[in-house]
Amino acid sequence: MASPPRHTERWVLKARFKFRPAARVLAMARVGSAVLYAVVGVLACATAGRALVATGGSALHLRAARSRTAVARTAVAMMGRKYENNKVKMAKTADAYAKKASYIGKQVVIAVKASGPDPTINRVLASVIREAQSLDVPKDVIDRNIKRASDPDTADYKELTYEAYGYGGVALIINVLSDSNNRATADVNLAVGKTGCKMAASGSVLFNFAKRGRLCLNAPIEAERLLDIAIEAGCEGDVDVEAPDYEGRADQASVKAVVMTEPAERGMVQAALQAAGFECTSSLVHVPNTVVDVSEADEEANFKAIDRLEELGDVSSVEHNMLQK
């Protein structure tokens, strides 16, 4: 059989590609993809080879480099958390100072309402002023509160105590100094309810605590010298020296020692210490007879509740019987 002319074969090939454009495009795409994969593979091998050569030809060096990068990232994260924790501590210290300054202002009003604005006659006012000076409360704050308290229209402040149950069976004592009982009661009840705690009946929580006088000294003192000063002042109750509590009770950095006394002898011991050259501030506190160990979740929830309560303007402090961890 004779073969067809060559011009006929060329026409057939042209016809195939002319009338099958989709097949032509598909074939070209396949060729392009194959070329692309080949190029990518070559580049990847070259990169890996350069990395192995740069690290001594060992894959362990690559793993070590990745490990060092991970450690660096972890260190940066740890530095960030440390910074945030320090920022929170500084904010709490500032809040504690503002709370104490506000408390001093209210104590000035109480002292002036009780015995007049002259600190040379009013011993309570003189003591409050000395306490304000030890806390670096500005003098104009004291003068402004003395002037405000001299106005007969200014309401007097009253000390109130509320009791509540926290998470894990923890007892909470909420100390309030307010010029409005109704406002204070409503605010405390709302805050306790919002945080998931429960208000307690009067006396159902307080029996777990002992009331004590607490004096913060600006210098350390030996137990023997404290005992001598207390005896000379005529004290008959127990006096003890403790370390400052910078976290729990937010003692200032200037506090170097804490003296615990009987409530009735607090003023007597404070006057004797001041006469001996020790600058000190004093307050009445509730010390738990026993402490309660709670889980981390309950501890966190209780501290959130305490923070919420201490944000209230009328609340001077919140005490608890949680175990300090």
C-alpha positions, 0 to 999 in steps of 0.5 A, a space after each residue: 500500500 502506498 504511503 500518503 503524500 507528505 503534504 497530506 501528513 502535515 495537513 492532518 497534524 495541523 488539523 488536529 491541533 486546529 480543531 483540538 485547542 483544549 488538548 493543546 492547552 492541557 498539554 502545555 500546562 502539564 509541561 509547565 507544571 513539570 518544569 515548575 516542580 523540577 525547579 522548586 525541587 532543585 532550589 529546595 535541595 540547594 537551600 538544604 545543602 547550603 544550610 547543612 554546609 553552614 552548620 557543619 553538615 549535621 542536621 543536629 545543628 539545625 535542630 539546635 538552632 531551632 531550639 535556641 530560637 524557641 528558648 529565645 521566644 520563651 525568654 521574651 514571653 517570660 519577660 513579658 509576664 514578669 513585666 505585667 506582674 510587676 505592673 500589677 504589683 505597682 498598681 496595687 501598691 498605689 491603690 493601697 496608698 490611695 486607700 490609706 490616704 482616704 482613710 486618714 482623711 476620714 479619721 481626721 473628720 472623726 477626730 475633729 467632730 469628736 474633740 475639735 480642730 486643735 491638735 494640741 488639745 485633741 490627742 486623737 487628731 494629733 495621733 492621726 496627723 502623725 500617722 498621716 506624716 508617716 504615710 507621706 500624706 500631703 499637709 494640704 489634705 489634712 488641712 482641707 479635711 480639718 476645715 471640712 470637718 469644722 463645718 456643721 453640715 459635714 456628715 460624720 463618719 461611722 465605722 461599720 463591719 460586714 461579714 461574708 462567706 467566700 469560696 472554699 469556706 473562707 470567712 471575710 470581714 469587710 471594714 467600712 468607714 462611711 458617712 452613709 449607712 444605706 449607701 455602704 450597705 447597698 454597695 457591699 451587698 451588691 459587690 458580694 453578690 456580683 462576685 459569687 460570695 454570700 453575706 453572713 449574719 452578724 457574728 457568724 464570721 467574727 468569732 473566727 477572729 481575734 481583735 488586735 492592735 497593730 502598730 507599724 514601725 519605721 525601724 526594727 525593734 528587738 523583742 526585749 526592748 519592746 517588752 521593756 517599753 511596754 512594761 514601763 508604759 504600764 501595759 499588762 497584755 501581750 505584745 509581740 513583734 512580727 515581720 511586715 506584711 507587704 502583700 496581705 496588708 499592703 504595708 508600706 516599704 518604710 515599715 520595718 517591724 510590726 507590733 501586735 498589742 491588746 486592743 485596749 492598750 494600742 494607744 498606750 503602746 503607740 505613745 510609749 514607742 513614739 516617746 522612745 523615738 519610733 515613728 509608728 502608725 496603728 490600727 485595729 485588725 482581725 487576726 484569724 484564730 485558724 486558717 483555711 487551706 483552699 484550692 488555687 481556683 477558690 483562692 483566685 476567686 476570693 482575691 477577685 472578690 476582695 479586690 472588687 470590695 476594696 474598690 468601693 470608696 467606703 471600704 477601708 479594708 477586707 480581712 480573711 482567714 485564707 492560708 498564705 501560700 
